[in-house]
Amino acid sequence: MGPGLGLGERRGEHGDSEADEGSHAPDAITSICRPSNRPRGTAVSSSARHCRIDGMQGVLRLSTRPRMGRARSREMSWSNAVVAVTALVAIGCAQSTAAPAPAASDRGSAATADPPTSQEPAGVVAEPATTSETPGVTATEIRIGQTAPYSGPAAAYGVIGKVEAAYFQMINDAGGVGGRKIRLISLDDGYVPARSVMQVRTLIENEDVALMFSSVGTQSNVALRHYLNGRHVPQLFAASGADRWADPVHFPWTIGWQPSYRIEARVWAKYLLAQKPSAKICVLFQNDDFGKDYLEGLREVFAERYDQIVVKQAAYEASAPVIDPAIDQLWISGCDTLLAAATPRFAVQAIRKMFELGWRPTLLLANISASRSAVLQPVGLDKAAGLITGAYFKDPGDPANARDRGLAAWRTFRARTS
């Protein structure tokens, strides 16, 4: 969402891509922790306090900013890293006499986070835990883990890990976090959930990382959350817009970051009802939670008229080599409007195939593929003319943003890492 890594280990093959936007670093950084005096995977004692999910939500509210494309991926990745560094301030625990939390099994169940008291604002650390109490944190280093698709069908997103690593290097060059350097260990999962689990077990059990940060992909994060919550390992800012991440009751150690795919689909549906009320719509979607969230959003808006408005939907598998059969189905249906809920590789294939067929429906493209360098340039700008998409970040090319402080900081970062 490509700069060089420059920090920690990034293991595996690295895909080509683009990058996105900006925000500013926090003024002060303290320390991070897990429930204290406790090995991973064991019950939390009455003398320990959880790192609070409400504190992380507060960080998001204060620190996330919109962003944009090669500028786009770089900006999005950079902003994720800004939020992560801010989170290292807020994920704090103090020794206390909190009530005991429920035990968590090695897999599946998760402990419930303690609520903050009225005297404790969310995200404020009273007494930072010592390094001996905090896995992944030493006197000189904070180790954080990540999985990303540096190879495979979603390799365009490998740039996310590269840019975030470059941002952490910038933080390290400025002195680190509370005197400690951030060491990002980012492993290639090839966009395969089973491989994600294998890599994360390596990061937690062998590398002893303090937390997982910005791992990429809906199905990969779904596969990871039982394991991470069962071991009380923070799963921060999952790089997915699925609706699964806001579940603090069952998964208190997991938090998302991206806007909802389902809500994006609702926006598209309302747009079409207002601007093209007689549209015959077809939907191309990835056959997993990512793609199905778009169908759910459309159904919520179209309601009982869904089957009348959506004349055809076609799924593709993330592991499929080509998307042509799905495009052929949609073309034959006679629809005049296409919503493509596809990742960059398949968005390129879809646009190219439509051009070859001479099929020119109104094309609505999911925001995760709204990229000049990963989609529009590879397919050819002439073939993509007229498509409609959306974004949730600031556009560096918009003259209205010429004096934006966040984008000015991002441009400085981009210049030093290019």
Secondary structure, 3 states (H helix, E strand, C coil): CCCCCCCCEEECCCCCCCECCCCCCCCCCCCCCCCCCCCCCCCCCCCCCCCCHHHHHHHHHHHCCCCCCCHHHHHHHHHHHHHHHHHHHHCCCCCCCCCCCCCCCCCCCCCCCCCCCCCCCCCCCCCCCCHHHCCCECCCEEEEEEEECCCCCCHHHHHHHHHHHHHHHHHHHCCCECCEEEEEEEEECCCCHHHHHHHHHHHHHCCCCCEEECCECHHHHHHHHHHHHHCCCCEEEEECCCCCCCCCCCCCCEEECCCCHHHHHHHHHHHHHHHCCCCCEEEEEECCHHHHHHHHHHHHHHHHHHHHHEEEEEEECCCCCCCHHHHHHHHHHCCCEEEEECCHHHHHHHHHHHHHHCCCCEEEECHHHCCHHHHHHHHCCCCCCCCEECCCCCCCCCHHHCCCHHHHHHHHHHHHHC
